[in-house]
């Protein structure tokens, strides 16, 4: 059965492809392929904001992370408002995003008390951006009639402990990815997987580094035996650059 892994990379200016552009491409590819797996980045430079706020908190700043929490709440609530008309889905997604924002606030407060941000703490905070984005995109697809589910890559991509630039452990990643993603595809549910992140064997969040989205898509494509991996850049303004390869 033809299987595509589809990923979106931030634009050259650092911005994230628009939600509308991403969902449009996903819909088009879903019509052409029997099975599609999506790997996503955070929305609208959210990761950069999270990282800046975390470092500021570690320097004793208790104001920046509070301001950032409001900005990312507005970003995700606005995205949901324009893409999810189903009230139940909207409320559920917003509730989960609020939980993740509360977790961000809690972690930043802890960094402020410690006056230190370890590499694993920064990885944990930045991962929240992908988690929120996956929720929004999965909800938007469901709203368009495409069965989709957000998948936390920390449950499937198992890595070593090189925080900030972790390396996936392929045998375990293959086992966990197939166990989590395979059943979704069998039920014709489109997995929306958080890019660039994973977790150690003991469950500690890791980042795959600055090129993590490429890494995530390639690893997932390989372990899921995808027929093709398509990575899109510059998808705003209805312009898309696509880089495709066989897994």
N, C-alpha and C positions, 0 to 999 in steps of 0.2 A: 504494500500500500504506500503511495507516494507521500512522503513526509517532509515538511519544510520547517526549518528553524529560522525565525525572523527576528532581527534585532534592530534597535534604533540607537544611533550614536549622537551625542551632542553636536550641535552646529559649530562651525569654525570659530564663531565669536563666543563660544562657551554656553550659549543658550540651548535649551532643550527643544526638540521638535514639538510643534503644537499638538495638543491632544486631538484636535480635529484631523490633523494630517496623519497622525499615527493610526487612529481608528479607521480612517478611510483606506489606508494601505492594507491594514489587517483584513478589512472586509473584502477588498479586492483579491487578496491572496487566498483567503478562506474559500472563495468561490472557485479557485483554480486548483487547489490542493486538497487531497483527501484528509490530511492531518496537518495542522499548523501549531507550532509552539512559539510563543512570543517571549522575548527577553527585553526588558525595559530599563530605562534610566529614571532618575528623579525628574520632577517637573521644574521648569523655570529657575535653574541655578540654585535649587533648594539645597543640594549637597554643599555647595560653597558657603551658603549662609549658615548651615548647621556647623560646618567645620570652623568657620570664623567665630561663631558664638561660643563653641566649646573651648577654643583656645583663649578667648577673652575671659570666660568664666574661670579658667585655670589661673589667669592673671589677677583674679580677685574682682572682676567686673560682674556685678549682678544685674546690670541693666540690659546689656546687649542681648542676652539669651531670652529675656522677657519680650523684647521688641521683636526678635526674630520669630518667636513662637506665634506672635500675632500675625506677622507677615505670611508665614507658611500656612497658618490656619486660613487666612483670606485666599491664598492661592488655591488651596485644595477645595475649599468650600465653593469658590467661584467656578472651578472646573466641574465640580459635581452639579452645580446649579444649571450649567448650560448643557450638560451631557446626560443627566439622569433625571427623567421626568417621573419615574415610578417612585412614589413616596416612600414605600417600605424600603426599597433598595437604597434610596438617598439617605434615609435616616440611619440605616445600618452601616453604610460606608462612612458617614460623618461621625458616628459614634466611635468606630474603630480608629479613625484618623485622630479624633480627640484623645483617645487612649494613648496613641503613639506620641502626640504632642506632650501629653502629661509625662510620659516616660522621658522625653527629651528634657523637659524642665527638671525632672528629678535627677537625671544624670548630670546636668550642668550645675545644679545646686551642689551636688556631691563634689564635682571638680573644683568649685569655688571654695568649699571647705578645705579640701586637700591642698589647694594651691598648686595643683599638678595635674597634667593630662597625659596618661600613659598611651602608648600606641594602640593598645587593645581598647581603651576607653574611646579614643577618637574613631576607631573602626565601628564600634557599637553605635555611636551617635550618628555618624554619616549614613549608616545602613538604614536609618529611619526614613530617609528621603525616598529610597527605592521602595520600601514597604508601603508608604503612603501612595506613591505613584501607581504601584500595581493594583491597589484597591480602587483607585479612580478609573484606571483603564479597564479593568475587569467589569466594573459597574457600568461604564459607558457601553461596553460591548453587549452586556446583558440587556441594557436598555434598547439596543438596536436589534434585539432578537437573536443574538449569538450567545450560546451558552459558554460562559467563561468563568474561570476561577483564579484568584490570585494565589501564587505559590511562593512561599518564603524559601529563597535559595539556601538559607542556613540549614534547612532540613534535608537538602539533597547534595550540595557541594561541600564535601569534607576536605579540609585543607590541613597543611602543617601550621606551625605557630609563628610564621614570619609575618607579624602584624604590619599592615600597610602595603604588603606585597606578597601575599600568601600564595602558595602553590597547591593546587588541588591534588588529592590522593585519588588517583584514577579508579582503582578497584572498588573502593568504598563509595566513591561518587557515582560510579556506574550502578552499583547495587541500589543505593538510595534513590537515585534519579528515576530509574526504571520502576521502582516500587511505588513512587509517588506520582510520577507523570503518566506512566503507562495506563493505569486504570482510568484516568481522566480522558485520555484519548479513546479508550475503548468505549466510554460512555458518550463520546462525541462532545466532550467539554474542552474548550480551548484553554490551555494553561498560560497564564500571564506571570512569568517568572522574574523575580527581582535580579537585576544584573549586578555584576561587580562585587558581589559579596558571597561569603560562605561561612563556615564555622569549623572549629577544630573538632577533633574526636570527642572532646569533653563538652562541646556545645558553646564555646566562646566565639563570638562574632569576629570574622576576619574580613579584610578588604583584599581584592585581587590586584589592586594598584590602579594607576592612571589609565591603563588600557584594559581595565577589567571587563568592560562590556564586550569587547572582542573575545577576550578569554572565556567569559561565561558562555557566549553563543557557540564558540568552537567546541568547548568541552561538552556542552549539552548536546550539540549536534552529533558529536562523535559517539557519546555513550548511548544516545537514543537511535543511532544508526540512521540519521536523517539523509535523505537523498540530496538535499541542498541546504546551504546556510546562506541567507541573504541579509546583508547588513546595510541599512539605509542611513545616509547622512544628508544634510541640507534638504530636509523635507518640508520646511516652511514655505509658504507662498506657492504651494502646489508644485514645487520643484523637488525632485528626489534624485539622489545619486546612490546607485545600488552596487554593492560589491558582492558577488555570489561565488560560492565555491562548493565543491562536493565534500561531505563529511568523510 
